[in-house]
């Protein structure tokens, strides 16, 4: 869809404003003008901030989808698993949260009713003498609301995920890792002189691929030098490859002359639901890059971007610096810096599978691989 922003007009703007009013984020009365004004942009920014989306005040596909999902509350409709068109919404997220609180493995609380959520729902229905049909209707809702929280000390599926990474052994042989160079094709990203962001992240991804492959991992890139797959194609590729890890690479740009540094992102709502291993990996990788390059530390952050939400394995996005900042740009254009970042990724991936007692200090792990 064409993004809606300040100055846009038409029925789509009216629909967005109605959704914002229903959420209590827009208090102005309808004027019939169908204009995307400053109040609308401010309400959209508020919504994006709360939902863990990129905060730009515009309504693109991801923000529009999130607004659509936000209009559903648990009990508004009957929920059932449809493998062709999975149901999405805040009501699905509420069901997943409730099942997880009761100790049932419903998968990630991502607001998408998939096969794992149906299995968790059927298990709950079976244990509580309900009709085991995998459908969340009035009877199942009543039972869910009558029961108090049972799980303490961490959610079982998150604890199993974290433990499973270490129990699977410290080696990388046989691990499947998908590296996603951002942008590509007609989307070149930020341009620095004759070099584009798409070219730089592809070069970085190739260096990472070589190091991980030398360590025994099976590595796939989501695109070639000239390809430009959609976000849905990137996540579908990682899921079909049954990857153990997914790493998306970007280099940022911003209008502020102060914007610089390295940041990492993992799936999380900011209110408890998150990818435990994803968060651990995002922190490991960011700290390795900072320790080895000396770049500014911009932290790790929970986001609900589809890139992180739709992948079924621990997934992170690494922003390696700002091409719009003169210092970061000079560093990122240097092939030696990109090699250092590639070595940081190798170290972080290896450390993720090591038990705590064998985990070396940040910035010290070395694994001999071809240059």
C-alpha positions as CSV (number, residue, x, y, z in Angstrom):
1,X,0.0,0.0,0.0
2,X,1.0,3.6,-0.5
3,X,2.1,5.0,2.9
4,X,-0.3,7.5,4.5
5,X,1.4,10.6,5.9
6,X,0.9,14.3,6.6
7,X,-1.2,15.7,3.8
8,X,-2.7,12.4,2.6
9,X,-6.5,12.4,2.2
10,X,-9.2,10.0,1.3
11,X,-11.2,7.0,2.8
12,X,-8.1,5.2,4.0
13,X,-7.2,8.2,6.2
14,X,-10.8,8.2,7.6
15,X,-10.4,4.4,8.4
16,X,-7.1,5.0,10.2
17,X,-8.5,7.9,12.2
18,X,-11.5,5.8,13.2
19,X,-9.2,3.0,14.4
20,X,-7.1,5.5,16.4
21,X,-10.3,7.0,18.0
22,X,-11.5,3.5,19.0
23,X,-8.1,3.0,20.7
24,X,-8.5,6.3,22.6
25,X,-5.4,7.8,20.9
26,X,-7.2,10.4,18.8
27,X,-9.6,12.7,20.6
28,X,-10.5,15.1,17.8
29,X,-14.0,14.7,16.3
30,X,-14.5,13.6,12.7
31,X,-14.6,16.6,10.4
32,X,-15.5,14.8,7.2
33,X,-12.4,16.3,5.5
34,X,-10.5,12.9,5.4
35,X,-7.1,14.7,5.9
36,X,-4.1,13.2,7.6
37,X,-3.3,16.1,9.9
38,X,-0.8,16.7,12.7
39,X,-3.0,15.2,15.4
40,X,-3.3,12.0,13.4
41,X,0.4,11.8,12.9
42,X,1.0,12.3,16.6
43,X,-1.5,9.6,17.5
44,X,0.1,7.2,15.0
45,X,3.5,7.9,16.6
46,X,2.1,7.1,20.0
47,X,0.6,3.9,18.6
48,X,3.8,2.9,16.9
49,X,5.8,3.5,20.1
50,X,3.5,1.4,22.3
51,X,3.4,-1.4,19.7
52,X,7.2,-1.6,19.2
53,X,7.1,-0.5,15.6
54,X,9.3,2.0,13.8
55,X,8.2,5.5,15.0
56,X,7.8,7.7,11.9
57,X,4.2,8.9,12.1
58,X,3.3,7.3,8.8
59,X,0.9,4.4,8.2
60,X,2.6,1.8,6.0
61,X,1.7,-1.9,5.6
62,X,3.1,-2.9,9.0
63,X,1.4,-0.1,11.0
64,X,-1.9,-0.6,9.1
65,X,-1.8,-4.3,9.9
66,X,-1.1,-3.6,13.6
67,X,-4.0,-1.1,13.8
68,X,-6.3,-3.7,12.3
69,X,-5.1,-6.3,14.8
70,X,-5.5,-3.9,17.7
71,X,-9.2,-3.6,17.2
72,X,-9.9,-7.2,18.5
73,X,-10.2,-8.0,22.2
74,X,-10.4,-11.6,23.5
75,X,-14.1,-12.6,23.3
76,X,-14.9,-10.4,20.3
77,X,-14.9,-13.4,17.9
78,X,-14.5,-17.2,17.9
79,X,-10.9,-18.1,17.4
80,X,-9.8,-21.2,15.4
81,X,-6.7,-22.4,13.5
82,X,-6.8,-21.9,9.8
83,X,-3.5,-23.0,8.1
84,X,-4.2,-21.1,4.9
85,X,-5.1,-17.8,6.5
86,X,-4.1,-17.7,10.2
87,X,-6.2,-15.4,12.4
88,X,-4.3,-12.4,13.7
89,X,-5.1,-9.9,16.4
90,X,-4.8,-8.7,20.0
91,X,-7.5,-11.3,20.9
92,X,-5.2,-14.1,19.6
93,X,-2.3,-12.5,21.6
94,X,-4.6,-12.5,24.7
95,X,-5.4,-16.2,24.2
96,X,-1.7,-17.1,23.9
97,X,-0.8,-15.1,27.0
98,X,-3.6,-16.8,29.0
99,X,-2.5,-20.2,27.9
100,X,1.1,-19.5,28.7
101,X,0.2,-18.2,32.2
102,X,-1.6,-21.5,32.8
103,X,1.5,-23.5,31.8
104,X,0.5,-24.6,28.3
105,X,3.0,-24.3,25.5
106,X,1.2,-22.1,22.9
107,X,4.3,-21.0,21.1
108,X,5.4,-17.4,20.9
109,X,2.8,-14.8,22.0
110,X,2.9,-13.1,18.6
111,X,-0.8,-12.6,17.9
112,X,-0.8,-15.2,15.1
113,X,-3.0,-18.3,15.7
114,X,-0.7,-21.0,14.4
115,X,-0.4,-24.7,14.9
116,X,1.5,-24.4,18.2
117,X,-1.3,-22.2,19.7
118,X,-3.9,-24.8,18.6
119,X,-2.0,-27.6,20.2
120,X,-1.8,-25.6,23.5
121,X,-5.5,-24.8,23.3
122,X,-6.5,-28.4,22.7
123,X,-4.3,-29.5,25.6
124,X,-6.1,-27.0,27.9
125,X,-9.5,-28.1,26.7
126,X,-8.6,-31.8,27.3
127,X,-7.3,-31.2,30.8
128,X,-10.4,-29.2,31.8
129,X,-13.1,-31.5,30.4
130,X,-14.1,-29.2,27.6
131,X,-14.9,-30.2,24.0
132,X,-11.5,-30.7,22.4
133,X,-12.0,-28.9,19.1
134,X,-9.2,-26.4,19.1
135,X,-11.8,-23.6,18.9
136,X,-11.9,-20.8,21.4
137,X,-15.6,-20.1,21.8
138,X,-17.8,-19.0,24.8
139,X,-17.2,-22.2,26.8
140,X,-13.5,-22.1,26.5
141,X,-13.3,-18.4,27.2
142,X,-15.4,-18.9,30.4
143,X,-13.0,-21.6,31.6
144,X,-9.9,-19.4,30.8
145,X,-11.3,-16.5,32.8
146,X,-12.3,-18.6,35.8
147,X,-8.8,-20.0,36.3
148,X,-6.0,-18.1,38.0
149,X,-2.4,-17.9,36.9
150,X,-0.5,-21.2,37.5
151,X,3.0,-20.7,36.2
152,X,5.7,-19.0,38.3
153,X,9.4,-18.6,37.7
154,X,9.4,-18.3,33.9
155,X,7.3,-19.6,31.0
156,X,8.1,-23.3,30.3
157,X,8.5,-22.9,26.5
158,X,11.0,-20.0,27.0
159,X,13.0,-22.0,29.6
160,X,13.0,-25.0,27.3
161,X,14.2,-22.9,24.4
162,X,17.1,-21.4,26.4
163,X,18.1,-24.7,27.8
164,X,17.9,-26.4,24.5
165,X,20.4,-24.1,22.9
166,X,23.1,-25.1,25.4
167,X,22.0,-28.8,25.6
168,X,22.4,-29.2,21.9
169,X,26.2,-28.8,22.3
170,X,28.8,-26.1,21.7
171,X,29.7,-27.0,18.1
172,X,28.4,-25.2,15.1
173,X,28.5,-28.2,12.8
174,X,25.0,-28.9,11.4
175,X,23.6,-25.5,12.6
176,X,21.5,-23.8,10.0
177,X,21.9,-20.0,10.0
178,X,20.2,-17.6,7.7
179,X,21.8,-14.2,7.1
180,X,19.6,-11.5,5.6
181,X,21.4,-8.6,3.9
182,X,18.8,-5.8,4.1
183,X,17.5,-3.9,1.0
184,X,18.5,-5.2,-2.4
185,X,17.2,-4.9,-6.0
186,X,15.6,-1.5,-6.6
187,X,15.8,-0.7,-2.9
188,X,19.4,0.4,-2.5
189,X,19.0,1.9,1.0
190,X,21.2,4.8,1.9
191,X,23.8,5.9,-0.7
192,X,27.3,7.0,0.4
193,X,29.1,8.3,-2.6
194,X,29.0,5.5,-5.2
195,X,28.4,2.8,-2.6
196,X,25.0,1.8,-1.4
197,X,23.8,0.3,1.8
198,X,22.6,-2.7,-0.1
199,X,26.1,-3.4,-1.5
200,X,27.8,-2.9,1.9
201,X,25.4,-5.2,3.8
202,X,25.7,-7.9,1.1
203,X,29.5,-7.7,1.4
204,X,29.2,-8.0,5.2
205,X,26.8,-10.9,4.8
206,X,29.3,-12.7,2.5
207,X,32.1,-12.3,5.0
208,X,29.9,-13.7,7.8
209,X,28.8,-16.6,5.6
210,X,32.5,-17.5,5.0
211,X,33.4,-17.5,8.7
212,X,30.3,-19.4,9.8
213,X,30.7,-22.0,7.0
214,X,34.4,-22.5,8.0
215,X,33.2,-23.2,11.5
216,X,30.9,-26.0,10.2
217,X,27.6,-24.2,10.0
218,X,25.2,-24.4,7.1
219,X,24.7,-20.8,6.0
220,X,22.1,-19.3,3.6
221,X,21.7,-15.7,2.4
222,X,18.2,-14.5,1.7
223,X,19.3,-12.7,-1.5
224,X,22.1,-12.4,-4.0
225,X,24.0,-9.3,-4.9
226,X,21.2,-8.1,-7.2
227,X,18.2,-9.7,-5.6
228,X,15.5,-7.8,-3.6
229,X,13.1,-10.2,-2.0
230,X,10.1,-8.9,0.0
231,X,9.9,-9.1,3.7
232,X,7.5,-12.0,3.5
233,X,9.8,-13.9,1.2
234,X,12.8,-13.4,3.5
235,X,10.9,-14.7,6.6
236,X,9.3,-17.6,4.6
237,X,12.8,-18.6,3.3
238,X,14.2,-18.7,6.8
239,X,11.2,-20.8,8.0
240,X,11.4,-23.2,5.1
241,X,15.1,-23.7,5.8
242,X,14.3,-24.6,9.4
243,X,17.0,-22.3,10.5
244,X,18.4,-22.3,14.0
245,X,19.2,-18.5,13.9
246,X,18.2,-15.6,11.7
247,X,20.4,-12.4,11.4
248,X,19.2,-9.4,9.4
249,X,21.9,-6.8,8.6
250,X,21.3,-3.1,8.1
251,X,23.2,0.2,8.2
252,X,21.2,3.1,9.3
253,X,20.7,6.8,8.2
254,X,19.1,9.7,10.0
255,X,18.6,13.4,9.5
256,X,20.2,14.2,12.9
257,X,23.9,14.8,12.7
258,X,24.2,13.2,16.2
259,X,22.8,9.8,15.1
260,X,25.5,7.1,15.2
261,X,26.4,3.8,16.7
262,X,25.4,0.1,16.8
263,X,22.0,-1.3,17.9
264,X,20.4,-4.7,17.9
265,X,16.7,-5.7,17.9
266,X,14.8,-8.9,18.9
267,X,11.2,-9.9,19.0
268,X,9.4,-8.5,22.0
269,X,6.3,-6.4,22.9
270,X,8.0,-4.5,25.7
271,X,5.4,-5.9,28.2
272,X,6.7,-9.4,28.9
273,X,6.2,-11.3,25.7
274,X,9.6,-11.8,24.0
275,X,12.0,-14.2,22.4
276,X,14.3,-15.2,25.3
277,X,17.1,-16.6,23.1
278,X,16.6,-13.7,20.6
279,X,17.1,-11.2,23.4
280,X,20.2,-13.0,24.6
281,X,21.7,-13.3,21.1
282,X,20.9,-9.6,20.3
283,X,22.8,-8.6,23.5
284,X,25.7,-10.9,22.8
285,X,26.2,-9.8,19.2
286,X,25.9,-6.1,20.0
287,X,28.4,-6.3,22.8
288,X,30.9,-8.2,20.6
289,X,30.6,-5.6,17.9
290,X,31.1,-2.7,20.3
291,X,34.0,-4.4,22.1
292,X,35.9,-5.1,18.8
293,X,35.1,-1.9,16.9
294,X,34.9,0.8,19.6
295,X,31.7,2.1,18.0
296,X,29.0,3.8,20.1
297,X,26.6,1.5,21.9
298,X,23.0,2.2,21.2
299,X,21.6,-0.8,23.1
300,X,19.3,-3.8,22.3
301,X,15.6,-3.2,21.9
302,X,12.4,-5.2,21.7
303,X,10.4,-4.7,18.5
304,X,7.3,-6.3,17.0
305,X,8.5,-5.9,13.4
306,X,7.2,-8.6,11.1
307,X,10.8,-9.5,10.2
308,X,11.2,-10.6,13.8
309,X,7.7,-11.8,14.5
310,X,7.1,-14.0,11.5
311,X,10.3,-16.0,11.8
312,X,9.9,-19.2,13.8
313,X,13.4,-19.2,15.2
314,X,15.4,-16.8,17.3
315,X,15.8,-13.8,15.0
316,X,17.6,-10.5,15.4
317,X,18.3,-7.4,13.4
318,X,21.8,-5.7,13.7
319,X,22.2,-2.1,12.7
320,X,25.9,-1.8,12.2
321,X,26.2,2.0,12.3
322,X,25.0,5.2,10.5
323,X,26.1,5.8,7.0
324,X,24.7,9.4,7.5
325,X,27.3,10.1,10.2
326,X,30.8,11.0,8.9
327,X,32.7,8.9,11.6
328,X,30.5,5.8,11.2
329,X,30.5,6.1,7.4
330,X,34.3,6.2,7.3
331,X,34.4,3.0,9.4
332,X,31.8,1.1,7.5
333,X,33.4,1.9,4.1
334,X,36.6,0.2,5.4
335,X,36.7,-3.5,4.5
336,X,38.7,-4.2,7.6
337,X,35.9,-2.9,9.9
338,X,33.4,-5.1,8.0
339,X,35.7,-8.1,8.6
340,X,35.8,-7.3,12.3
341,X,32.0,-7.2,12.4
342,X,31.9,-10.6,10.7
343,X,34.2,-12.0,13.3
344,X,31.9,-10.5,16.0
345,X,29.0,-12.4,14.5
346,X,30.9,-15.6,14.5
347,X,32.0,-15.1,18.2
348,X,28.4,-14.3,19.3
349,X,26.9,-17.3,17.5
350,X,29.5,-19.6,19.1
351,X,29.0,-18.1,22.5
352,X,25.2,-18.5,22.3
353,X,25.7,-22.3,22.3
354,X,28.3,-22.4,25.1
355,X,27.4,-23.2,28.7
356,X,27.8,-20.3,31.2
357,X,30.9,-21.8,32.8
358,X,32.7,-22.0,29.4
359,X,31.6,-18.6,28.1
360,X,34.6,-16.3,27.5
361,X,34.6,-12.6,28.2
362,X,33.1,-10.3,25.6
363,X,35.6,-9.4,22.8
364,X,38.1,-12.2,23.6
365,X,36.7,-15.3,21.8
366,X,38.7,-16.3,18.7
367,X,38.1,-19.1,16.3
368,X,40.6,-19.6,13.6
369,X,39.0,-19.4,10.2
370,X,40.2,-18.3,6.7
371,X,40.4,-14.6,6.2
